[in-house]
Amino acid sequence: MNWHSWQVPDMQVNTAPWSVYTLWQFAGDDEDRSIATVDRDGWQRLDNPTGQAS
């Protein structure tokens, strides 16, 4: 395992009660990583789930 890489670790992750993860933060050595598995539209829905103008 190379903790200094952006490659997602090959490990089993329990996402229950959800079927997949959207955002995942993991750490190793002295570094933290955050991965988002969404496209631009998905990110905008996370940012503004109701679609209401502010």
Contact map, one row per residue, 1 for C-alpha under 8 A:
111000001000000000000000000000000000000000000000000000
111110000000000000000000000000000000000000000000000000
111111000000000000000000001110100000000000000000000000
011111000000000000000000000000100000000000000000000000
011111100000000000000000000000000000000000000000000000
001111110000000000000000000000001000000000000000000000
000011111000000000000000000000000000000000000000000000
000001111100000000000000000000000000000000000000000000
100000111110000000000000000000000000000000000000000000
000000011111000000000000000000000000000000000000000000
000000001111100000000000000000000000000000000000000000
000000000111110000000000000000000000000000000000000000
000000000011111000000000000000000000000000000000000000
000000000001111100000000000000000000000000000000000000
000000000000111111111000000000000000000000000000000000
000000000000011111100000000000000000000000000000000000
000000000000001111100000000000000000000000000000000000
000000000000001111111000000000000000000000000000000000
000000000000001111111000000000000000000000000000000000
000000000000001001111100000000000000000000000000000000
000000000000001001111111000000000000100000000000000000
000000000000000000011111000000000001110000000000000000
000000000000000000001111100000000111100000000000000000
000000000000000000001111110000000111000000000000000000
000000000000000000000011111000011110000000000000000000
000000000000000000000001111100011100000000000000000000
001000000000000000000000111111111000000000000000000000
001000000000000000000000011111110000000000000000000000
001000000000000000000000001111100000000000000000000000
000000000000000000000000001111110000000000000000000000
001100000000000000000000001111111000000000000000000000
000000000000000000000000111101111100000000000000000000
000001000000000000000000111000111110000000000000000000
000000000000000000000011110000011111000000000000000000
000000000000000000000011100000001111100000000000000000
000000000000000000000111000000000111110000000000000000
000000000000000000001110000000000011111000000000000000
000000000000000000000100000000000001111111100000000000
000000000000000000000000000000000000111111100000000000
000000000000000000000000000000000000011111110000000000
000000000000000000000000000000000000011111111000000000
000000000000000000000000000000000000011111111100000000
000000000000000000000000000000000000011111111110000000
000000000000000000000000000000000000000111111111100000
000000000000000000000000000000000000000011111111111000
000000000000000000000000000000000000000001111111100000
000000000000000000000000000000000000000000111111100000
000000000000000000000000000000000000000000011111111100
000000000000000000000000000000000000000000011111111000
000000000000000000000000000000000000000000001001111100
000000000000000000000000000000000000000000001001111110
000000000000000000000000000000000000000000000001011111
000000000000000000000000000000000000000000000000001111
000000000000000000000000000000000000000000000000000111
